[in-house]
Amino acid sequence: MATDQPMLPCQRHLFDIPDDVAYLNCAYMSPLMRPALEAGTVGLARKAHPWQITPDQFFAGAEEFRDIAAQLLDCSADCIAIVPSASYGIATAARNLPVNKGQSILVLEEQFPSNYYAWQRLAENNGASLKIVPWPEDHDWTAAVLNSLTADVAIAALPHVQWTSGGRLDLVRIGEACRKIGAALVLDLTQSLGALPFSVRDVQPDFAVAASYKWLLGPYSVGLLYVAPKWHHGMPLEENWIQRADASDFASILYTENYDAGARRFDMGERSNFALLPAAVRAMKQVLEWDIARISETAGALNRRLAEAVATLGFSAPAEPLRAPHYLALRRKTAIPKELPEMLAREKVFVSVRGSSIRVTPHVYNTVEDGERLIACLRRIAGG
Ligand SMILES: Cc1ncc(COP(=O)(O)O)c(C=O)c1O
């Protein structure tokens, strides 16, 4: 489904991707763009001269991260915590959300494990159960979730985009339905934030997390966690010095009952990472500058062209808007060989196989030729 957003010109010049590499695997891990790599390198080098690291630098970088992350999510910086992974954010939510005996926690069939195990444990510990939304044959995950949101659901733990199929959930409608039955909404936005427009104001989740190393184009081991104001008094996973009140006064740090403001209490230990935060911030700034709707349209156009071309080879994918534009999961009647990624990698074409799909996830660094090379490979494999 084309939008009225103009596409971005190819941004490959900002990345270190050789001409003969067709990297169509952002859902696995995005390449770090040159300016982000430089920002991270400068940050890492600071540790060579610790005498130049001042107390305020432990705070300034973290606050900049919060500001930019808040712009991406359309919320206040006070609602952002800095986390190392999606699973850390999900564990934080699971620690704070109540669930009673007999109630249930809603997840999707084949949901990513980092947004599954914590809920399985929470349900087990509380005499609750996991309620699994069955895979919808018609690809309509939204309808399937809405059907499953009954009065017994205490927490709905969901993604914006299902990670193997690219199926898109209408989170505005799901958010409304959750509020109607008093269920908390927890989101894993790792496969969508940065490539699919999203607004906390519209969806009103309780918690939402995204690892930075995919569609936020950031480094590995850092991510952002949105915490709704009603949970700001909650319990962090870790207790550390920097999430407490007045931590910036290095000379007189001692014990205090009080936490720093807003969601800062949920920050991970050593959150002031001098290498990772500047790289993540630089990448998020670039994403904002490009504009997420335009990123979505740019990746979407490439995927639409690909889907059309490989349809004649027997591959099909759900159509938009049930599928997110940036995410193309190709299936065919005959099984897809597990070793397909290795076969393609020998041709320097990079995709993933997830479940029974070839997962193609381009970004603004991809060219039309990258797509053509994948099509040529699939044609050879299909014997067409
Ligand atoms: C949907 C989804 N969530 C989260 C992650 C990463 O989880 P974590 O940050 O806990 O390693 C991935 C990685 O592939 C993912 O696909």
The ligand as an SDF file (V2000), in Angstrom:
LIG
                    3D

 16 16  0  0  0  0  0  0  0  0999 V2000
   10.9850   -9.2520   18.1790 C   0  0  0  0  0  0  0  0  0  0  0  0
   12.3280   -9.2240   18.8230 C   0  0  0  0  0  0  0  0  0  0  0  0
   12.4540   -8.7400   20.0740 N   0  0  0  0  0  0  0  0  0  0  0  0
   13.6430   -8.6870   20.6840 C   0  0  0  0  0  0  0  0  0  0  0  0
   14.7950   -9.1260   20.0650 C   0  0  0  0  0  0  0  0  0  0  0  0
   16.1030   -9.0470   20.8020 C   0  0  0  0  0  0  0  0  0  0  0  0
   15.8960   -9.3980   22.1480 O   0  0  0  0  0  0  0  0  0  0  0  0
   17.0140   -9.1390   23.2490 P   0  0  0  0  0  0  0  0  0  0  0  0
   17.3200   -7.6770   23.1730 O   0  0  0  0  0  0  0  0  0  0  0  0
   16.3710   -9.5420   24.5180 O   0  0  0  0  0  0  0  0  0  0  0  0
   18.1920   -9.9640   22.8860 O   0  0  0  0  0  0  0  0  0  0  0  0
   14.7220   -9.6490   18.7670 C   0  0  0  0  0  0  0  0  0  0  0  0
   15.9090  -10.1750   18.0880 C   0  0  0  0  0  0  0  0  0  0  0  0
   15.8640  -10.8040   17.0560 O   0  0  0  0  0  0  0  0  0  0  0  0
   13.4520   -9.6860   18.1350 C   0  0  0  0  0  0  0  0  0  0  0  0
   13.3170  -10.1560   16.8800 O   0  0  0  0  0  0  0  0  0  0  0  0
  1  2  1  0
  2  3  1  0
  2 15  2  0
  3  4  2  0
  4  5  1  0
  5  6  1  0
  5 12  2  0
  6  7  1  0
  7  8  1  0
  8  9  2  0
  8 10  1  0
  8 11  1  0
 12 13  1  0
 12 15  1  0
 13 14  2  0
 15 16  1  0
M  END
$$$$
